[in-house]
Amino acid sequence: MTEGIIGIIGGSGLYKMEGVKISEERAIETPFGAPSDAIMMGTLEGRRVAFLPRHGRGHCILPHEINYRANIFAMKMLGVDQIISVSAVGSMKEGIRPGHLVMVDQFVDRTKSRPQTFFGNGIAAHVGFADPVCARLQRAAVAAANGLNIAAHEKGTYVCIEGPMFSSRAESNIYRSWGVDVIGMTNYQEAKLAREAEICYATIALSTDYDCWHLSEGPVDVAMIVKTLRENVDKAQATIRKMLPALSDGDCTCRHALEGAIMTDPASVPADIKKKLAPIIGRYFK
């Protein structure tokens, strides 16, 4: 079997890691517009990779402004079949200290205004999302971090807020009462759209702060996040480098997410929608 391309979504530090060889930059236009930036194609640890800076180079796109549909669709168009997403998060539990990694396995959505499906406009699909991340990728991330003796939590629930402001103290304490582990602004839509696109997806969350619930630590600010990221982004880089050689290209339930999910009679789906979504639904409309 030909090895697929592994997508990596994160900040600029991720494609400037040791060992990566960038061969080209691809400016992709999708039916949903342009992704956050050109996608950098290359190799890392012998695997073909596609890097995308989520907020654009220079970090100029706010979380609610990110074109999540274009980002994931562009990855699909390039032949990406697995995505490793790295994201800075706030910790909602004492035991998840700044600098720890969390291999997220669940999400709670508190966003308000973001498109988060490829479907509609003449085609209806309802994809299962009980287990939002690829268990195989998640296990690989845990094993890699453990093998490097990096402090990592093998699972965790990520509450995704709209942003761009951080939580109020009241909100932070409400989320903590729900039992969530980390808080962020970006990864829920990525996970949901990757599932619709039948791409395996996993999140490596890097704890940078205690949000604002931890009174002795003080409220979160950008300086705190950037300082911790600079000190600890190497942990995410090392985890990814160790993961890649071990990743298989075997079959996975993520890659069959649309089987039985499309409810619209194929004869009723408009031709332009079939063409638009061909990279995702093409094999179901032969």
N, C-alpha and C positions, 0 to 999 in steps of 0.2 A: 504493500500500500504506500502511495506517495504521502510523505509527511506534509500536513497542512501548515498554514502560516499561523503563528501565534501572535495575537494582538496584545499590545501592552498600552494601557491608558493611564496617564498620570501626569506628573509635573516634569519640568525640563530636566531635573536631575536624573530621571530614569533613562533617557536616551544618551546621556553623557557618562554612562557607566563604563567601567573597565571591561574591555573585551568585545564591546559592540562594534560592528563594522557596518556603517551606513553606506549603501550602494546608490541610493537615489531617493529623491523626494517626489511624492506623487500628489499633485493637486487634483482632488476628486470632486466632481459635481454630481450630486445625487438628486433624485426626484424631490427630495425634501430640502434642497439647498446645499450649501457648502458645509463641511465639517469645521471643527474649531481651528484647524490649521492643515497645512500639507502633512501627509502621512509619510514618515521616514521608513523606508524599507531597508532591511539589512539582515545580518546574521548575528547570533549570540549563542555561544556554547554549541555551535554546530547546527542550530535550528534557525529556520527562516522566521523573522519577526517583523512586525509592523508597529511602529511607535506613534502615538498620537498624544500631544499635549492637550489635556482636557480644556484648559482655560486659554489656549493659544500661547505661543511663545511670548514671554514678557508678562504673562498672567493678566490679560486685559479683558477677559470675559467673565462676568459674574455667574454664579451657579444657575440662576433662573434664566439667564440669557443663552446658556449653552444649547446648541442645536443637537440634542441627544439623538434624535432620529437620524440626522445626517451622519453623525459620528458612527453609529452602529451599522447603518446601511452601507457606508463607505467601506467599513471593515468586511462586510459580507461581499461586496462587489470585488474586493481584492482577493477573496478566497480564504479569509481568516475563519477558522473553525473553533478557536479557543481564545478567550480574552482573560488576561490577568489585569485587574484594575487596582491601582494603588491610590489611596486617598488619606488625607489628614483628617483626623476626627478628634472630638472631645471625649474624654472618658466619663462615664456616668457611674463608675464603681471604684471604690478605693483601691481595690486590688489590681486594677488596670492602670498602671502608672505611666506617666509621660515617657515615651520611648519604647513602650511595649507594642508588639504587633497583635492584632486581633484578626483571626480568620473568620470573617463574618459568615453566618449561615442563615440569618433571618433579617427581614426588613419590616419597618413600620413607616408608612408614608404620611407625612404631614405637609406635603407641598400643596400648592393651590392653583397654579396657572400654567402647568407644563404639559404639552402634548406627550403622551406616553404609550401610544399604540401606532402601528403602521396601518391598521385596518380602519374601516369606515368608508364612506363615499361609494357605497355599492357592494361592499364585501364585509361580512360579519364573521369574526373569529373570537373564540373564548379559550385562551390557552391556560393550562394548569400552572399554578404558581405556588403551590403549597410549600415546596422546597426551592427557594429562589436561586440558589447557587448550585453549581455543579459539584456534587459530592466528591467526584474523582479529583478535580482540580483543588478543592479545599483540602483534601487529605494530602495531596502532594505539597501544598504550601506548608501545612503543619509539619510534615516529615522533614522538609528542607530547613525550616527554622530550627526545629529540634536538633537536627544534625549539625547545625552551626552554633548550638548553645545560645540562641537568641531567645530572649523572653517573649513568648508568644502564647496566646490563648486560642485553643483549638476551635472555638465557636463563639458566637456572640450575636446579639440583635442590634441592628443599626437603625436608629430613628432618623429619617431624612426630613429636614425642615426646609422651608422655602428660602430663608436668608433674604438678602445678604447680611442682615444684622444677626448677631448671636442671640441666644435665648435670653428672655428675662429670667430672673431667679425663680419666679413662680412657675414658669414653663419648665425650667430645668428640673425642679422638684417634682412636677407632675410626671414628666418622662421617667424620672427615676422610680416613681411609685409604680410604673408599668413594668419595671424589671428590665428595661433596655440596658445595653452595655456601652454603646458608643453613640455619638450624635454627629451627623455630618449634613452636607447639603447637596450631594451629587449622585450617589451610587444607586439609588432606587430605580430611577428611570433607565440607567444603563442596564441593570439586571433584567428589568422587565422587557426591554426592547431586544436584548440579546436572546432571551428565551423565545420571543416571537420569531426572531431570525434564525432560530435553531443553532445558536452558537453557545458552546459551553462557556460559562462565566464564573469567575470567583473574585472576591474582593480581599485584598490585604490592606487592612486599616492600620494606620500608624497613629497611636495616641500621642497628642501633642500637649494636652492640657486637661484640666478637670472642669471644663465648661465654666459655670459660675456658681454651682451648688456647693463647692468645697470652700467654705468661708476662710480657712487659714491660708489657702493658696491664692485667693483673690480672683476677680473676674478675668475671663480670657480676653486677650487682645492679640492683634496681628503680630506684634513684636515677639510675644511669647511663642506663637505658633511657628514663626519663621525660625526662631532660635532653635527650637526643638527639632524641626525638620532638618536644618543644616547639620545638626549633631547626629541625627539618626537615620537619614535617608539611605545611608550605606547599608543599613540592616535590610531594608526592602530590596535594594539592589542585589545584595548577596543571596537573599532568599530566592529571588527570581533566577539568578544564575544557577543556583543549585537545583531548582525545580526543572528547568528546561530539558536537560538530557534525559530525565526520568519520565517525562510526559509521554504517554502513549497516544496513538491516533486510532485506538480502537473505537468501536461503536459505543454510543452513550444515549441515554434516554433524552438528554437535552437536544440531540440532533434529530429527534422525531416529535418535537413538541407540537407540531401542527397536525399530526395525524389525528383525525377525528375532531379537530378544533374548529375547522372552517364550516360554518353552518349554511352558508349561502349556496344555493344550487349553482354549479359551475356555469350553466347556461344563462344564469341571471347576472353574472359578474360582468360589468362593462369591459369592453376590450381594452380601453385605455388603462384601466386599473390592473388588468392582467399583465399588461406590458410594463407598467410602472413598478409593480411588485414582483416581477419575474425572478429576480435573484433569490427571493424568499419563497414564493409560492409556485414557481415554475414547475417543479416536479409533481405537484398535485393537480396540474391543469394541462396535461399532455393531450 
